[in-house]
Amino acid sequence: MPTHWPPPSPDAPGNHAPLSAGSLPDLDELLAVAHVVSLPMRVKFRGILQREALLLEGPLGWGEFCPFPEYGDVEASRWLAAAVEAGWHGFPQPLRTSIPVNATVPAVPADRVPDILARFGRVDAVKIKVAEPGQSLDDDAARVAAVRAALPDAAIRVDANGGWDVPTAVGAITRLSDVGLEYAEQPVPDIAGLAEVRRRLRATGVPVLIAADESVRKEDDPLKVARAGAADLIVVKVAPLGGVRRALDIVAQAGLPAVVSSALDTSVGIRAGLALAAALPELPYACGLGTVSLLAADVTRDSLVPDDGAIRLRDVTADPGLLAEYAAAPERRGWWLDRLRRVHAVFADPAR
């Protein structure tokens, strides 16, 4: 059984007790406050043009349950834990109220880069998607060069989502490093491969740091990457890790600098990411929490989007009119409610 449930008290961030069946609100309570939306995207991201999410209105605020469709119920249970933490338990006390964020550039043609960047306003850091299936390294290099041309002084990081093998990753990072990369995120899918890419880059004098994302949030033990010396920093996302408190605990145990990122969330999900970034003892890098700018709609009238390179920490309330306007089709609502029932049952029956 996953041990990722947040503690019952927002003031006890060090207490990461395992989930018990009685710790979760009753299924009927969750179903009664569930809203399912389908939001249009400005550009294709992760292969989708509509982002679906199930929102829960709890006594302390709103939570978001939106694991991607390919995730199994056990993995999706962490997302439910995070949603219930937000709505029923609240967040730890913040240490800061303004969170620096990066712009995110999907795997678009280079000539679309200026339009994408314009939606973020002033930015000091940019994350660029690379290694997209069906595209070449030349495409990646052109996109990265277009960002550098538009933002001569910005920090640039690339994210391959594990799309390369070791030799390809070393060659690609070496080539892309000409523009001055801050770090390369998840260049290869496995921890051993990350360690080897990091070793080869160091051996050849390529000064690009390696960040682990999927190797943290998708592993049964998210600390493996730190123990293996496979990364210089880790990327942490609240929902896939089971909540703000568990993410804080993982960062503390890993002993590596952390970048807080999102999973293509609405502003409700971004609020949880901001809570994590606000509670970290140190925040050395701009966070990947500006992705609401990639959506063509949101669930609140006061979206959590960057202003002058940062997002101000504030609470979010879903707007009834927007929930109605972007309500998912009945069959998709049924699909998500069925998923909620199954994932809720994972906690009640660990053998499932």
C-alpha positions in Angstrom: 0.0 0.0 0.0 1.5 3.4 -0.9 2.5 5.5 2.1 1.7 8.9 0.7 -1.2 10.2 2.6 -0.8 13.7 4.0 -1.0 14.1 7.8 -4.3 15.4 9.3 -2.8 18.6 10.6 -1.4 21.3 8.3 0.9 22.3 11.1 2.8 19.0 11.2 4.8 18.9 8.0 7.1 16.3 9.3 4.4 13.7 10.0 3.9 11.6 6.9 1.7 8.8 8.2 0.6 6.0 5.9 -3.0 6.3 4.5 -5.6 4.4 6.5 -9.0 3.6 5.1 -10.6 6.0 7.6 -8.3 8.9 6.6 -10.1 9.5 3.2 -13.5 11.2 2.9 -16.3 8.8 2.1 -16.8 8.2 -1.6 -20.3 9.6 -1.5 -18.9 12.9 0.0 -16.3 13.1 -2.9 -18.9 12.3 -5.6 -21.2 15.0 -4.2 -18.6 17.7 -4.6 -17.0 16.5 -7.9 -16.9 18.7 -11.1 -15.4 17.4 -14.3 -14.2 19.9 -16.9 -12.6 19.7 -20.3 -10.5 22.7 -21.1 -9.2 23.6 -24.6 -5.4 23.9 -25.1 -3.7 26.7 -27.0 -1.2 24.3 -28.5 -0.9 20.5 -28.4 0.9 19.4 -25.3 1.6 15.7 -24.4 -0.3 14.9 -27.6 -3.6 16.4 -26.3 -5.7 19.5 -27.3 -8.2 19.1 -24.4 -7.2 18.9 -20.8 -9.7 17.1 -18.6 -9.7 17.4 -14.8 -11.9 16.4 -11.9 -12.2 19.1 -9.3 -13.2 18.5 -5.7 -14.7 21.3 -3.5 -13.6 20.5 0.1 -14.2 22.3 3.4 -10.8 24.1 3.2 -10.6 24.7 -0.5 -10.5 23.1 -3.9 -8.5 20.1 -5.0 -7.7 18.7 -8.4 -7.6 15.1 -9.5 -6.4 14.9 -13.1 -3.9 12.0 -13.7 -3.4 11.4 -17.3 -5.6 8.6 -18.8 -2.7 6.2 -19.2 -2.0 6.1 -15.5 -3.2 3.1 -13.6 -5.3 3.3 -10.5 -2.5 2.8 -8.0 -0.4 5.5 -9.5 -3.5 7.7 -9.8 -4.2 7.2 -6.1 -1.4 9.7 -5.3 -3.2 12.3 -7.3 -6.3 11.7 -5.2 -4.3 12.0 -2.0 -3.0 15.4 -3.2 -6.5 16.6 -4.1 -7.9 15.7 -0.7 -4.9 17.3 1.0 -5.7 20.5 -0.7 -9.5 20.4 0.0 -9.7 18.7 3.4 -6.3 19.3 5.2 -4.9 22.6 3.8 -1.3 23.4 3.1 1.8 24.0 5.3 2.7 27.6 6.3 4.5 29.4 3.4 8.0 30.8 3.7 7.6 33.1 0.7 4.6 34.7 -1.1 6.1 35.2 -4.6 7.2 32.2 -6.7 9.5 32.7 -9.7 8.4 30.7 -12.7 9.7 29.7 -16.1 7.9 29.9 -19.4 7.2 26.5 -21.1 7.7 26.1 -24.8 6.1 22.9 -26.2 7.5 21.0 -29.2 6.3 23.6 -31.7 8.1 24.7 -34.9 10.7 27.4 -34.3 8.7 30.1 -36.0 5.9 29.7 -33.3 8.3 30.3 -30.4 7.8 34.1 -30.2 4.0 33.7 -30.0 4.3 31.1 -27.2 6.7 33.3 -25.2 4.5 36.3 -25.6 1.8 34.6 -23.5 4.1 34.5 -20.5 5.1 38.1 -20.3 8.5 38.9 -18.9 10.4 35.7 -18.0 13.9 34.9 -16.7 13.8 31.2 -17.4 12.3 28.9 -20.2 11.8 25.2 -20.3 11.7 23.8 -23.8 10.3 20.4 -24.8 12.6 18.3 -26.9 12.9 14.7 -28.2 9.3 14.8 -29.4 8.3 11.6 -31.3 8.4 12.3 -35.1 10.8 15.3 -34.7 14.5 15.5 -35.2 17.4 17.0 -33.2 17.5 19.7 -35.9 14.0 20.6 -34.9 15.0 20.8 -31.3 18.1 22.8 -32.0 16.0 25.3 -34.1 13.5 25.7 -31.3 16.1 26.2 -28.7 18.0 28.7 -30.9 14.7 30.6 -31.4 14.2 30.9 -27.6 17.8 32.1 -27.2 17.4 34.7 -29.9 14.2 36.0 -28.3 15.6 36.0 -24.8 19.4 36.5 -24.8 19.8 36.5 -21.0 17.2 34.0 -19.9 18.1 30.7 -18.3 17.2 27.8 -20.7 16.5 24.3 -19.7 15.3 21.4 -21.9 13.0 18.5 -21.1 13.2 15.3 -23.1 10.7 13.3 -21.0 13.0 10.3 -21.2 12.9 10.3 -25.0 16.5 9.6 -25.8 18.9 6.8 -25.2 22.3 7.4 -23.6 24.4 8.1 -26.7 21.7 10.2 -28.3 21.2 12.2 -25.1 24.9 12.9 -24.7 25.2 14.1 -28.3 22.0 16.1 -28.2 22.8 17.9 -24.9 26.3 18.6 -26.1 24.9 20.2 -29.3 22.2 22.1 -27.5 24.6 23.3 -24.8 26.0 25.9 -27.3 23.2 28.3 -26.3 24.1 27.9 -22.6 21.8 25.3 -21.0 21.0 25.6 -17.3 20.0 21.9 -17.1 18.6 19.0 -19.1 15.5 17.3 -17.6 15.0 13.5 -17.8 17.1 13.0 -21.0 16.7 9.2 -20.7 14.0 7.1 -19.0 15.9 5.1 -16.4 18.1 6.0 -13.4 21.2 4.0 -14.6 21.0 5.9 -17.9 20.8 9.2 -16.1 23.9 8.4 -14.1 25.7 7.4 -17.3 24.7 10.6 -19.2 25.8 12.7 -16.2 29.1 10.9 -16.1 29.8 11.2 -19.8 29.0 14.9 -19.9 31.3 15.6 -17.0 34.1 13.5 -18.6 33.8 15.6 -21.8 33.6 19.0 -20.0 30.0 19.8 -21.0 28.7 22.0 -18.2 25.0 21.0 -18.2 23.3 19.8 -15.1 21.0 16.7 -15.1 17.6 17.0 -13.6 15.4 13.9 -12.8 11.6 14.1 -13.1 10.0 10.8 -14.1 12.7 9.0 -12.2 11.5 10.7 -9.1 7.7 10.7 -9.4 7.2 7.4 -11.2 9.6 5.2 -9.2 8.3 3.0 -6.3 11.1 4.6 -4.3 11.5 8.3 -5.4 14.9 8.5 -3.5 16.6 6.0 -5.8 17.8 8.7 -8.1 19.6 10.6 -5.3 21.2 7.4 -3.9 22.5 6.5 -7.4 24.1 10.0 -7.9 22.1 10.1 -11.1 21.0 13.8 -11.0 22.2 17.2 -9.9 18.7 18.3 -9.0 15.2 16.9 -8.9 11.9 18.0 -10.4 9.0 17.6 -8.0 5.2 17.7 -8.8 2.7 17.7 -6.1 0.0 15.5 -7.6 2.1 12.6 -8.8 4.0 12.5 -5.4 0.8 12.4 -3.3 0.6 16.0 -1.9 2.7 18.9 -0.7 3.8 17.3 2.6 5.1 14.1 1.0 6.9 16.2 -1.7 8.5 18.2 1.0 9.7 15.1 2.8 11.1 13.6 -0.5 13.1 16.8 -1.2 14.4 16.8 2.4 15.5 13.2 2.2 17.0 13.5 -1.3 19.3 16.4 -0.3 19.3 17.8 -3.8 18.1 21.2 -5.1 14.5 21.0 -6.3 12.4 22.6 -9.0 8.7 22.6 -8.5 6.7 21.8 -11.7 3.2 21.1 -12.7 1.3 18.4 -14.6 -0.6 20.6 -17.0 -3.0 21.7 -14.2 -5.8 24.2 -13.9 -5.2 27.0 -11.5 -6.5 24.8 -8.8 -3.7 22.3 -9.3 -1.2 25.2 -9.7 -2.2 26.5 -6.3 -0.9 23.2 -4.8 2.4 23.6 -6.7 2.7 27.1 -5.4 2.1 25.8 -1.8 5.0 23.4 -2.2 7.3 26.0 -3.7 6.4 28.5 -1.0 7.1 25.9 1.8 10.5 24.7 0.6 13.4 25.9 2.7 15.3 26.8 -0.4 14.1 27.6 -4.0 17.2 28.1 -6.2 15.5 27.7 -9.5 12.5 29.2 -11.3 9.5 26.8 -11.1 7.6 25.2 -13.9 4.2 26.5 -12.6 3.3 28.8 -15.5 1.5 26.2 -17.6 -2.0 27.7 -17.2 -0.8 30.0 -20.0 -0.9 26.9 -22.3 -4.6 26.5 -21.6 -7.2 28.5 -23.6 -9.6 28.4 -20.6 -9.5 28.0 -16.9 -11.8 27.2 -14.0 -11.3 30.6 -12.2 -11.6 34.2 -13.2 -8.4 35.0 -11.5 -6.0 32.5 -13.1 -2.6 31.8 -11.6 -0.4 33.0 -14.4 3.0 34.7 -14.3 3.3 38.4 -13.8 6.7 39.9 -14.3 8.3 36.5 -14.0 6.6 35.3 -10.9 3.2 34.1 -9.5 1.9 35.7 -6.3 0.7 33.1 -3.7 -3.0 33.4 -3.3 -6.0 31.1 -2.9 -8.1 29.9 -5.9 -11.9 29.4 -6.1 -13.5 27.7 -9.0 -16.1 29.8 -10.7 -19.6 28.1 -11.1 -20.1 29.7 -14.5 -16.8 28.4 -15.9 -17.4 25.0 -14.4 -20.7 24.9 -16.3 -19.3 26.3 -19.5 -16.5 23.8 -19.7 -18.3 20.9 -18.1 -17.1 17.6 -19.7 -19.5 15.7 -21.9 -21.7 13.2 -19.9 -19.8 10.2 -21.1 -16.5 11.8 -20.0 -17.9 12.8 -16.7 -19.0 9.2 -16.2 -15.5 8.0 -17.1 -13.9 10.3 -14.5 -16.4 9.4 -11.7 -15.9 5.7 -12.4 -12.2 6.4 -12.1 -12.7 8.2 -8.8 -14.6 5.2 -7.5 -11.9 2.8 -8.5 -9.0 4.9 -7.1 -10.9 5.5 -3.8 -11.3 1.7 -3.5 -7.5 1.3 -3.8 -7.1 2.9 -0.4 -9.8 0.7 1.2 -8.4 -2.5 -0.3 -4.5 -2.5 -0.7 -4.6 -5.8 -2.5 -6.4 -4.3 -5.5 
